């Protein structure tokens, strides 16, 4: 089973953002060129070990000043010997990862009733309350989610620069493998929401895994428990589409305490009782003489 970041759809999305994409064996490699200083190479969610000589050739070709590897897992033999932290001496741990290093996954093979019963008592209560609030959950558009995301960022005093391009390009790159669910006011009928949705969830699908890629909600939506209801509806939709796993796409990792802002949504996700998955610490290498 491959990660969504090694899918052809994700590679197309990265390319649409101005990165170059190449293959290293079966793995996609992402290259970002910078004027005068060379390029950055990212290899995400791959098994270890990788062919170091091929990586070096690729680095020389693109004059890379930095290589970042974010493994999906290490070789099983290394894991059995307890050498999860052993990497080539020229690499060192990355202090600030680009993608989540810890996540929760939910098994979707049980029945809907069994999945619902596995949630925490408070999550089951909140879903029932959200349903009593009369919220209408329907499929939305990139424009719906974009408006929610912009409002969310502005409330945090963050300018939504590049958000429009990111959301639209991702949605179009994945096509039918992307879904947006929105929670609208009671009595809403027809495709559009009469107002800005109370909450939205952006889902990606790859290799029978549903990814809870992004989410956003208004303050009123949070009070009405719309985000909780949306996850339940997203889980049910994912199961109907044939997915066997629901990936919550990131929770707080104690190895990176600087990301304490993740604690809030980590607590929210943990109420759905998924299995914790810990990825190896990403590694990086700087190439000082990359133009030689």
C-alpha positions in Angstrom: 0.0 0.0 0.0 1.5 3.3 -1.1 1.0 6.7 0.6 -1.0 9.4 -1.2 2.1 11.5 -1.5 3.5 8.8 -3.8 0.4 8.9 -6.1 0.5 10.2 -9.7 -2.3 12.6 -8.7 -0.2 14.1 -6.0 2.8 14.4 -8.3 0.5 16.3 -10.8 -0.5 18.6 -8.0 3.1 19.3 -6.9 4.0 19.9 -10.5 1.1 22.5 -10.8 2.7 24.4 -8.0 5.9 24.9 -9.9 8.0 21.9 -8.8 9.7 19.5 -11.1 8.9 15.8 -10.6 11.1 12.9 -11.4 11.1 9.2 -10.6 13.8 7.4 -8.5 12.9 3.8 -9.2 9.2 3.6 -8.2 9.3 6.7 -6.1 8.3 10.2 -7.0 10.9 12.9 -6.2 10.0 16.6 -6.0 12.5 19.3 -7.0 12.1 23.0 -6.3 14.5 25.3 -8.1 15.6 28.6 -6.7 17.4 31.3 -8.7 21.2 31.4 -8.1 21.3 29.0 -5.1 20.3 25.7 -6.7 17.4 23.4 -5.8 15.7 21.6 -2.9 14.9 17.9 -3.3 12.1 16.2 -1.3 11.5 12.5 -1.2 8.3 11.7 0.8 6.8 8.6 2.3 9.3 6.1 0.8 10.6 2.9 2.3 14.2 2.9 3.4 16.9 2.2 2.3 17.0 4.3 -0.9 19.8 4.0 -3.5 22.2 6.7 -2.2 24.2 6.7 -5.5 21.1 7.5 -7.5 20.1 10.2 -5.1 23.6 11.8 -5.5 23.3 11.7 -9.3 19.9 13.4 -9.1 21.3 16.0 -6.7 24.2 16.8 -9.0 21.9 17.0 -12.0 19.7 19.6 -10.3 22.5 21.3 -8.2 20.7 20.5 -5.0 21.8 22.4 -1.9 19.5 20.3 0.4 18.0 16.8 0.2 15.0 15.9 2.5 13.8 12.3 3.0 10.6 11.7 4.9 10.4 7.9 5.1 7.2 5.9 5.2 9.0 3.1 7.0 12.5 1.6 7.4 13.7 -1.7 6.1 12.1 -4.5 8.2 15.5 -5.9 9.1 16.6 -2.6 10.6 13.3 -2.4 12.5 13.8 -5.9 14.0 17.3 -5.0 15.1 16.0 -1.8 16.8 18.0 0.5 14.5 15.2 2.8 13.6 17.4 5.8 14.1 20.4 4.7 12.0 20.9 6.6 8.8 23.8 7.4 6.6 26.3 9.5 8.4 26.0 12.3 5.9 22.3 12.8 6.9 21.0 14.2 10.1 17.4 14.5 11.6 15.2 17.2 10.2 14.2 19.7 12.9 11.0 20.9 11.3 9.2 18.3 9.2 7.2 19.3 6.1 4.5 16.6 6.6 3.0 14.8 9.6 5.3 12.4 11.4 2.5 10.8 13.5 -1.1 10.1 12.6 -4.2 8.2 13.6 -5.8 5.6 11.3 -9.3 4.2 11.7 -10.2 0.7 10.5 -13.2 0.9 8.2 -13.8 -2.8 7.8 -16.2 -3.2 10.7 -19.9 -2.2 10.3 -21.0 1.4 10.6 -22.6 0.6 13.9 -19.4 -1.0 15.2 -17.3 2.0 14.1 -19.7 4.4 15.7 -19.7 2.4 19.0 -15.9 2.6 19.0 -15.9 6.4 19.3 -15.5 8.0 22.7 -18.7 8.6 24.7 -18.4 12.4 24.2 -17.9 12.0 20.4 -21.0 9.8 20.1 -23.0 12.4 22.1 -21.7 15.3 20.0 -22.7 13.6 16.7 -26.2 13.0 18.0 -26.4 16.6 19.1 -25.2 17.9 15.7 -27.8 15.7 14.0 -30.5 17.2 16.3 -29.3 20.7 15.4 -30.6 19.9 11.9 -27.3 20.5 10.1 -27.4 19.4 6.4 -24.3 17.7 5.1 -23.8 17.6 1.4 -21.0 17.5 -1.2 -19.4 21.0 -1.7 -17.2 22.7 -4.2 -13.6 24.0 -4.0 -15.2 27.5 -3.7 -17.1 26.5 -0.6 -14.0 25.2 1.1 -11.9 28.0 -0.1 -14.1 30.6 1.6 -14.1 28.7 4.8 -10.3 28.3 4.7 -9.7 32.0 4.1 -12.0 33.0 7.0 -10.1 30.5 9.2 -6.7 31.9 8.3 -7.8 35.5 8.7 -9.1 34.8 12.2 -5.6 33.6 13.0 -4.2 36.8 11.4 -2.6 34.8 8.6 -2.9 36.2 5.1 -4.3 33.4 2.8 -1.6 33.9 0.2 -1.5 31.0 -2.2 -4.6 29.3 -0.6 -6.7 29.7 -3.7 -4.1 28.0 -6.0 -3.4 25.3 -3.4 -7.1 24.2 -3.0 -8.1 24.5 -6.6 -5.0 22.7 -8.0 -5.3 19.9 -5.5 -9.0 19.3 -6.2 -8.5 19.3 -9.9 -5.4 17.1 -9.8 -7.3 14.4 -7.9 -10.5 14.7 -9.8 -13.0 12.0 -8.7 -10.5 11.0 -6.0 -11.2 14.3 -4.1 -14.3 15.1 -2.2 -15.4 18.1 -0.2 -18.1 17.8 2.4 -19.8 20.8 3.9 -22.2 21.4 6.7 -25.0 23.9 5.9 -27.8 25.5 8.0 -31.0 23.5 8.7 -33.4 23.3 5.8 -30.8 23.9 3.2 -31.7 22.2 -0.1 -30.0 22.1 -3.5 -26.3 22.1 -4.2 -25.2 25.5 -2.9 -25.3 26.6 0.8 -27.5 29.7 1.3 -24.6 31.2 3.3 -20.9 30.3 3.9 -20.9 26.7 5.1 -20.6 26.2 8.9 -17.8 23.7 8.3 -16.0 21.8 5.5 -13.8 18.8 5.1 -11.4 18.1 2.2 -10.9 14.4 1.5 -8.5 12.6 -0.7 -8.7 8.9 -1.7 -5.8 6.7 -2.7 -5.2 2.9 -2.6 -8.4 2.3 -0.5 -7.3 4.9 2.1 -9.3 8.0 2.8 -7.2 11.0 3.9 -8.8 13.7 6.1 -6.6 16.2 4.3 -7.9 19.6 5.5 -10.8 21.0 7.5 -12.1 24.4 8.4 -15.1 25.7 10.4 -16.7 28.9 11.5 -17.2 29.8 15.1 -20.9 29.1 14.8 -20.1 25.8 13.1 -17.9 24.7 16.0 -20.7 25.6 18.5 -23.1 23.5 16.5 -20.6 20.6 16.5 -20.4 20.6 12.7 -16.7 19.4 12.5 -17.6 16.3 14.5 -20.6 15.4 12.4 -18.5 16.0 9.2 -15.9 13.4 10.3 -18.7 10.8 10.9 -20.2 11.6 7.5 -16.7 11.4 5.9 -16.1 8.0 7.5 -19.4 6.7 6.2 -18.8 8.1 2.7 -15.2 6.6 2.6 -16.6 3.2 3.6 -19.2 3.4 0.9 -16.5 4.2 -1.7 -14.6 1.0 -0.8 -12.0 2.4 1.5 -10.7 0.1 4.3 -8.8 2.8 6.2 -9.4 6.4 7.3 -6.2 8.4 7.9 -6.7 11.5 10.1 -3.5 13.0 8.5 -1.5 14.1 11.4 -1.5 14.5 15.2 0.9 16.0 17.7 4.3 14.2 17.8 6.2 14.5 21.1 9.5 14.3 19.2 8.7 17.8 17.8 7.5 19.8 20.9 7.6 23.1 18.9 4.3 22.0 17.2 2.2 22.5 20.4 -0.4 24.2 18.3 -1.3 20.7 17.1 -2.5 19.6 20.6 -6.0 21.1 20.1 -7.0 19.2 17.0 -5.1 16.1 18.2 -7.4 15.9 21.2 -10.4 16.3 18.8 -9.2 13.5 16.5 -8.3 11.1 19.4 -12.0 11.0 20.4 -12.6 8.9 17.2 -10.3 6.2 18.7 -7.9 5.5 15.8 -4.6 3.5 15.9 -1.5 5.7 16.3 1.1 5.4 13.6 4.6 6.8 14.1 6.7 7.5 11.1 10.6 7.6 11.2 12.1 11.0 11.9 12.7 12.7 8.6 16.4 13.2 7.6 18.2 15.9 5.6 21.5 16.5 4.0 23.1 19.8 2.9 25.4 19.8 -0.1 27.8 22.8 0.3 29.5 22.4 -3.1 26.4 21.6 -5.1 27.6 23.7 -8.1 30.8 21.8 -8.5 
